[in-house]
Amino acid sequence: MRWKLVVGIVGGVALLCCGGAGAAIGTAWTRADTDTVGAVDFRNAVRVPPLATSRTDGDGRRVFDLTARAGRHDFGGRTATTWGFDGAYLGPTLRAKRGERVVVNVRNELAETTTVHWHGMHLPAVMDGGPHQVVTPGETWSPTWRIDQPAATLWYHPHLHGATADHVYRGLAGLFLIDDDTAPGLPARYGVDDVPLVLQDKSFDGDGLDNGGAFLSDVGVLGDEMLVNGVRAPYLDVRTELVRLRLLNAGNARTLNLVFADARPFDLVATDGGLLDRPHRLTGLLLSPGERAEVVVRVRPGERAVLRSERPDRHPDGFQGRFQGGSDRFDILQVRAAGTLEPSPPLPAAFGPVDLPDPAQAVRTRTFDLSGTRINGANMDLGRIDVAATRGTTEIWEVRNRDGSPHNFHVHDVQVRVIDPVSPALSGRKDTVFATPGQVLRLAVRFDGPADPNVPYMYHCHVLRHEDNGMMGQFVVVEPGQRPGTPPRARHDHD
């Protein structure tokens, strides 16, 4: 069982000089890192999340049904009480085409209020599933919207203020894939050569999941095992020369530095909001909580390739970083190629231009300082609108990490352009961006509406304990000359 959060970093440093307490922390220091490299036996076949069934209603809308409920889940050698959508753990993959109108009937059969947020989706604020759109026990919430964005790998998860970390850790999460007519030539057979991989770190405590916080750290849960699609020690059978992996970091706090054990290159083809302009050849990829990426990997007949997370290369060093996962390494998944592989067509050389905001059109610059659990010195207030942006305009948002903790920054509704820093992994449409201590992110953000002066979207750190403890703000999109209104009162169990 992981130690619960008992002191802050400053207190921890002081205790190093205090006899027995110092000895205890010294022992904790030597045991703080987790390293499963070479120790995973890859004995369990990875389970591919099923595609959600849907139907068409009288208005031509694609209708999905999701039910949140408690259950017991077999992770592969460990069983625990969990939560899931339409099952004991995680949820089915929702899939729709650009231009379709969808309805999702979300039924809550849990004993607690929850929400379902459509992470990365462009949609009206009242349908966003943030902390204002709660679903109480026994209630059904039925948001509806038109899919109006390029093909992408999105996801859904709870967003209940103060309880998001707990609800996600228990298992409430799933993928939402958007399709359009772009990028012919990519592997596209779901579960065959186009495989979703939901990556999560967990710890087990007796007969259940251990959701205690990391010792001497404020980041929350850092598990000592990596799961893929809810499976421990997983392997993936591959029968094609190329396989497209849709990667989601659905962990609460851990940043992953993804590589293959043999250092083989792979092609990054898409990030949070969809395809890049072309494939980018990489050997490593950093994914912070909430980020997604699509990579295409080439395998040879009969071989084994291990997907691994190495120590994050952009993470705090020293005392603080060690207790925040900065020294951890994991073997995540073994890819097993069949003895005879089906030929795959070559990847396209280019996918075409990416729809990104133009920084030259920005009408203003805003700054967001991340420190502790606050943004610009303020904790989250459900009744306060922090930003009013005018529909149709572009702004520059400067996000500054002002403390020694790793943070990232997620903006609802929009896909941003990362102006600085520059890298292939940040060159496409992004809704979640990692910010190392001391780093300044410069983002171009375009607000395409729809406008609603009263119902806000969120921006926040996606380290979920930080979010729950107040590192979040609210923005509304307004028409030119319109003033922001008053947010609705959310019905939370703990209010």
C-alpha positions in Angstrom: 0.0 0.0 0.0 1.4 3.4 -0.9 1.9 5.9 2.0 -0.7 8.6 2.3 0.2 12.2 1.8 1.4 13.3 5.3 3.7 16.3 4.8 4.6 18.7 2.1 7.9 18.9 0.4 9.3 21.7 2.6 8.3 19.7 5.7 10.0 16.7 4.2 13.2 18.5 3.7 13.2 19.7 7.3 12.5 16.3 8.7 15.6 14.9 6.9 17.5 16.6 9.8 15.4 15.3 12.6 16.6 11.9 13.9 14.1 9.0 13.5 11.9 11.0 11.1 14.9 11.7 9.0 15.8 8.1 8.9 12.2 7.2 7.9 12.3 9.6 5.0 15.7 8.4 4.1 14.3 4.9 3.8 11.4 6.2 1.8 13.8 7.9 -0.5 15.6 4.7 -1.3 12.2 3.0 -2.0 10.5 5.9 -3.8 11.2 4.8 -7.3 9.3 2.1 -9.1 11.0 0.0 -11.8 9.2 -2.9 -13.5 11.6 -3.1 -16.5 12.4 -6.8 -17.1 10.0 -7.9 -14.3 6.7 -8.2 -16.2 5.8 -11.6 -17.6 3.2 -10.4 -20.1 0.9 -13.3 -19.5 -2.5 -11.7 -20.2 -4.0 -10.9 -23.6 -5.0 -7.2 -23.8 -8.7 -6.7 -24.1 -9.9 -4.3 -26.8 -12.7 -2.1 -25.6 -15.9 -3.1 -27.5 -17.5 -0.6 -29.9 -20.6 0.8 -28.3 -23.9 -0.1 -30.0 -26.0 2.7 -31.3 -29.3 3.3 -33.1 -30.8 6.1 -35.2 -33.8 8.0 -33.8 -36.7 9.7 -35.6 -34.7 12.9 -36.0 -31.8 11.1 -37.7 -29.5 11.3 -34.6 -27.1 8.5 -33.6 -28.1 7.5 -30.1 -25.8 5.9 -27.6 -26.7 4.6 -24.1 -24.1 4.6 -21.3 -24.7 3.4 -17.7 -22.3 4.1 -14.9 -22.4 1.3 -12.3 -20.2 -0.5 -9.7 -18.9 -4.0 -10.2 -16.0 -6.4 -9.7 -13.2 -6.4 -12.3 -10.6 -9.1 -13.0 -7.4 -7.2 -14.0 -5.6 -10.4 -14.7 -4.5 -12.0 -11.4 -6.1 -9.3 -9.2 -9.8 -8.6 -8.7 -11.2 -5.5 -7.2 -14.4 -3.5 -6.7 -14.5 -0.9 -9.5 -16.7 1.4 -11.4 -17.4 1.3 -15.2 -19.7 2.2 -18.0 -21.8 -0.7 -19.3 -19.6 -3.0 -17.4 -17.4 -3.3 -14.3 -14.4 -1.2 -15.5 -13.8 1.4 -18.2 -16.4 1.8 -20.9 -17.1 1.0 -24.6 -15.7 3.0 -27.4 -18.2 5.4 -28.9 -17.7 6.1 -32.6 -19.4 8.7 -34.8 -18.7 10.5 -38.1 -18.1 14.2 -38.6 -21.4 15.9 -39.4 -23.5 13.4 -37.5 -25.8 14.6 -34.7 -25.4 12.4 -31.6 -27.3 11.8 -28.4 -25.7 10.0 -25.4 -28.1 8.8 -22.7 -26.0 8.7 -19.5 -27.6 6.8 -16.7 -26.1 6.9 -13.2 -26.7 3.7 -11.2 -23.9 4.6 -8.8 -24.6 5.6 -5.2 -22.9 9.0 -5.8 -23.4 11.9 -8.1 -21.0 12.0 -11.1 -20.7 13.7 -14.5 -19.4 12.7 -17.9 -17.2 15.1 -19.8 -16.4 14.7 -23.5 -12.7 15.4 -23.4 -11.5 17.1 -26.6 -15.0 17.6 -28.1 -16.1 20.8 -29.7 -19.7 21.2 -28.4 -22.0 23.6 -26.6 -21.0 24.3 -22.9 -24.3 23.0 -21.6 -23.5 19.6 -23.2 -19.8 19.5 -22.1 -20.3 17.4 -19.0 -18.2 19.6 -16.7 -18.9 20.2 -13.0 -22.2 22.1 -13.8 -23.8 19.2 -15.7 -24.1 16.7 -12.8 -25.9 13.4 -13.0 -27.4 12.3 -9.6 -28.0 8.7 -8.6 -30.9 7.2 -10.6 -30.9 10.1 -13.1 -30.3 10.0 -16.9 -28.7 13.0 -18.6 -29.0 13.1 -22.4 -26.7 15.7 -24.1 -27.0 16.1 -27.8 -24.7 17.9 -30.3 -23.4 17.8 -33.9 -19.9 16.4 -34.5 -18.1 19.4 -36.0 -14.4 18.6 -35.9 -11.8 16.5 -37.8 -11.2 12.8 -37.2 -9.6 12.3 -33.8 -9.1 10.1 -30.7 -11.1 11.7 -27.9 -12.2 10.3 -24.5 -14.9 10.6 -21.9 -14.6 10.6 -18.1 -16.2 12.2 -15.0 -15.6 15.8 -14.1 -17.3 16.2 -10.7 -15.6 19.1 -8.8 -13.6 17.7 -5.9 -14.1 14.1 -6.9 -12.8 13.7 -10.4 -9.6 11.9 -9.3 -11.5 9.3 -7.3 -14.1 8.6 -10.0 -11.5 8.2 -12.8 -9.3 6.1 -10.6 -12.2 3.7 -9.9 -12.5 3.1 -13.6 -14.9 5.6 -15.2 -13.4 6.3 -18.6 -13.7 5.4 -22.3 -12.8 6.4 -25.8 -14.8 8.5 -28.3 -13.5 8.2 -31.8 -14.5 10.6 -34.6 -14.2 9.6 -38.2 -14.1 11.6 -41.4 -12.9 11.0 -45.0 -9.3 12.1 -44.5 -6.1 10.0 -44.4 -6.7 7.0 -46.6 -3.9 4.5 -46.1 -3.7 4.5 -42.4 -4.5 1.2 -40.7 -8.2 1.4 -39.9 -9.6 -2.0 -38.8 -10.6 -1.5 -35.2 -9.1 -4.1 -32.9 -7.0 -5.6 -35.7 -4.5 -3.1 -37.0 -6.1 0.0 -35.3 -5.9 -0.7 -31.6 -6.9 1.6 -28.7 -4.6 1.5 -25.7 -5.9 3.1 -22.4 -2.8 3.4 -20.2 -3.2 3.7 -16.5 -1.0 3.2 -13.4 -2.6 1.4 -10.4 -1.7 0.0 -7.0 -3.6 -2.8 -5.4 -4.3 -2.9 -1.6 -5.6 -6.3 -0.4 -8.9 -6.8 -2.1 -9.1 -3.5 -3.9 -7.5 -0.5 -5.6 -5.3 1.6 -3.4 -6.1 5.2 -4.1 -3.9 6.8 -1.5 -1.6 9.6 -2.5 2.1 9.4 -3.2 4.3 9.9 -0.2 5.9 13.4 0.1 4.1 14.6 -3.0 1.0 16.6 -3.8 0.3 14.9 -7.2 -2.0 12.2 -5.9 -2.0 8.6 -6.9 1.1 7.1 -8.5 0.5 3.4 -9.1 3.2 0.8 -9.0 1.8 -1.2 -12.0 0.9 -0.2 -15.5 -2.4 -1.5 -17.0 -3.5 -1.4 -20.6 -7.3 -1.4 -21.2 -7.7 -2.6 -17.6 -5.3 -5.6 -18.0 -2.2 -6.3 -16.0 1.0 -7.7 -17.7 -0.6 -7.4 -21.1 0.4 -8.6 -24.6 -1.0 -7.6 -27.9 -1.1 -10.1 -30.8 -0.4 -8.4 -34.2 -1.1 -10.0 -37.6 -0.2 -7.1 -39.9 3.1 -5.4 -40.8 1.9 -2.1 -39.6 -0.2 -1.5 -36.5 -1.8 1.8 -35.5 -1.8 2.3 -31.7 -4.2 4.9 -30.3 -2.6 5.9 -27.0 -4.4 7.5 -24.1 -2.7 8.4 -20.8 -5.8 8.0 -18.6 -3.7 8.0 -15.4 -4.4 10.4 -12.6 -1.0 12.0 -12.3 1.8 10.1 -14.0 3.5 11.4 -17.1 4.7 8.7 -19.4 7.9 8.7 -21.5 7.0 6.1 -24.1 9.7 4.2 -26.0 10.2 0.7 -27.4 12.8 -1.4 -25.5 14.8 -1.9 -28.6 14.7 1.8 -29.5 12.8 1.1 -32.7 11.3 4.2 -34.4 7.6 4.7 -34.9 5.6 7.2 -36.8 3.5 9.8 -34.9 0.5 10.5 -37.1 -2.0 12.2 -34.8 -2.2 14.0 -31.4 -5.1 15.1 -29.2 -7.3 16.8 -31.9 -6.5 14.7 -35.0 -4.0 14.1 -37.7 -0.7 15.9 -38.1 0.3 17.4 -41.5 2.4 14.2 -42.1 3.9 11.3 -40.3 6.8 12.2 -38.0 9.4 9.6 -37.2 10.2 9.4 -33.5 11.8 7.1 -31.0 10.2 8.6 -27.9 6.9 10.3 -26.9 5.9 12.1 -23.7 2.3 11.8 -22.7 1.0 13.6 -19.6 -2.4 12.8 -18.1 -5.3 13.3 -20.5 -3.1 13.5 -23.7 -3.6 11.2 -26.7 -1.4 10.2 -29.6 -1.7 7.9 -32.5 1.4 6.1 -33.6 2.1 3.5 -36.4 4.6 0.8 -35.6 6.2 -1.7 -38.0 6.8 -5.2 -36.8 8.7 -8.2 -38.3 7.3 -11.8 -38.4 7.6 -13.6 -35.1 9.2 -10.9 -33.1 8.4 -9.5 -29.6 8.6 -5.7 -29.0 8.1 -4.1 -25.6 6.4 -0.7 -25.1 8.1 0.9 -22.1 7.9 4.1 -20.1 11.3 5.5 -19.3 12.1 8.1 -16.7 10.4 11.3 -17.9 13.1 13.6 -19.4 11.2 16.8 -18.6 10.4 16.3 -14.9 11.6 17.8 -11.6 15.0 16.5 -10.5 16.2 15.7 -7.0 14.1 15.2 -3.9 10.8 16.5 -5.2 10.9 14.8 -8.6 11.8 11.4 -7.1 8.5 11.4 -5.1 6.5 12.6 -8.1 7.4 9.6 -10.3 10.4 11.2 -12.0 12.6 8.1 -11.4 10.0 5.5 -12.4 10.3 3.1 -15.3 7.7 0.6 -16.5 7.4 -2.2 -19.0 3.8 -1.6 -20.3 2.9 -3.9 -23.2 4.5 -6.7 -25.2 3.6 -6.6 -28.9 3.7 -10.1 -30.4 4.0 -10.4 -34.1 2.6 -13.5 -35.8 4.9 -15.8 -37.8 3.3 -14.7 -41.0 2.1 -11.1 -41.3 -0.5 -9.6 -43.6 1.1 -6.9 -45.9 0.3 -3.3 -45.0 0.2 -0.5 -47.5 2.9 2.2 -47.0 2.0 5.2 -44.9 1.0 8.3 -46.9 3.8 10.9 -47.2 1.5 13.7 -46.1 -2.0 14.1 -44.7 -2.6 17.7 -45.7 -2.8 21.0 -43.8 -4.0 21.1 -40.2 -6.7 23.5 -39.1 -5.0 25.6 -36.4 -5.5 29.1 -34.9 -3.4 31.8 -36.5 -1.4 33.7 -33.8 -1.3 36.8 -36.1 -5.0 37.2 -35.6 -4.9 37.3 -31.8 -6.8 40.2 -30.3 -5.2 39.9 -26.8 -2.9 37.9 -24.6 -3.8 36.4 -21.2 -1.5 34.9 -18.6 -2.2 31.9 -16.4 0.2 31.2 -13.6 0.1 27.7 -12.2 1.3 27.3 -8.6 0.3 24.9 -5.8 -3.4 24.3 -6.5 -4.2 27.7 -7.8 -4.3 29.5 -11.2 -3.4 33.2 -11.0 -3.5 33.0 -7.2 -7.1 31.9 -7.1 -8.8 28.5 -6.3 -11.7 27.3 -8.4 -15.1 28.9 -7.7 -18.1 27.4 -9.5 -19.9 30.7 -9.2 -17.1 32.8 -10.7 -16.5 33.3 -14.4 -12.8 34.0 -14.9 -12.6 34.7 -18.6 -15.0 35.9 -21.2 -13.8 35.3 -24.8 -15.6 36.8 -27.8 -16.9 34.3 -30.3 -14.9 34.2 -33.6 -11.7 35.7 -32.0 -8.3 34.3 -31.4 -6.3 34.9 -28.2 -2.8 34.1 -27.0 -2.7 32.2 -23.6 0.6 32.2 -21.8 0.6 29.3 -19.3 3.4 29.5 -16.7 4.4 26.8 -14.3 5.5 28.8 -11.2 6.3 25.9 -8.8 8.4 22.7 -8.7 5.5 20.4 -9.4 4.7 19.0 -12.9 1.5 20.4 -14.3 -0.3 20.3 -17.5 -3.1 22.5 -19.0 -6.3 21.3 -20.6 -8.8 23.6 -22.2 -12.4 22.5 -22.9 -14.1 22.8 -26.3 -11.1 24.1 -28.3 -8.1 22.7 -29.9 -5.1 25.0 -29.5 -2.0 25.7 -31.4 1.2 25.4 -29.4 3.4 28.4 -30.4 6.2 27.7 -27.9 7.7 25.2 -27.3 8.0 23.7 -30.8 8.3 20.0 -31.5 6.6 17.4 -33.8 4.5 16.1 -30.9 3.2 19.6 -30.3 2.7 20.6 -34.0 -0.9 19.5 -34.3 -4.2 20.2 -32.7 -3.9 20.0 -28.9 -6.2 20.3 -26.0 -3.8 19.2 -23.2 -0.2 20.3 -22.9 2.5 19.4 -20.4 4.2 22.2 -18.5 7.5 21.4 -16.7 8.5 23.4 -13.7 9.5 26.9 -14.7 8.2 26.5 -18.3 6.1 29.0 -20.2 3.6 27.6 -22.8 2.4 30.0 -25.5 -0.9 28.8 -27.0 -3.1 30.3 -29.7 -6.7 29.7 -28.9 -9.6 30.3 -31.3 -13.1 30.5 -29.9 -15.6 29.3 -32.5 -18.6 29.2 -30.2 -21.4 28.5 -29.7 -21.8 31.5 -27.4 -23.4 31.2 -24.0 -22.8 33.9 -21.5 -24.0 31.8 -18.5 -22.7 28.3 -18.9 -18.9 28.0 -18.7 -16.3 25.7 -20.0 -13.3 24.7 -17.9 -9.5 25.1 -18.1 -7.4 23.3 -15.6 -4.4 21.2 -14.7 -5.2 17.5 -15.7 -3.2 16.2 -12.7 -6.5 15.2 -11.2 -5.7 15.9 -7.5 -4.5 19.4 -8.5 -7.8 19.9 -10.4 -9.9 18.7 -7.5 -8.0 20.9 -5.1 -8.8 24.0 -7.0 -6.3 24.3 -10.0 -9.2 25.1 -12.4 -10.9 28.2 -13.9 -14.0 28.9 -16.0 -14.5 30.7 -19.3 -17.5 31.6 -21.3 -17.8 32.4 -25.0 -19.9 35.5 -25.7 -21.1 37.4 -28.7 -19.4 40.7 -29.5 -20.4 43.3 -26.9 -22.1 40.7 -24.7 -21.2 40.6 -21.0 -20.8 37.3 -19.1 -23.7 36.1 -17.0 -24.0 33.9 -13.9 -23.1 30.2 -13.9 -25.8 27.8 -12.9 -25.6 26.3 -9.4 -24.3 22.8 -9.6 -25.9 20.1 -7.4 -22.9 18.3 -5.8 -23.3 15.7 -3.1 -20.7 17.3 -0.9 -22.0 20.9 -1.3 
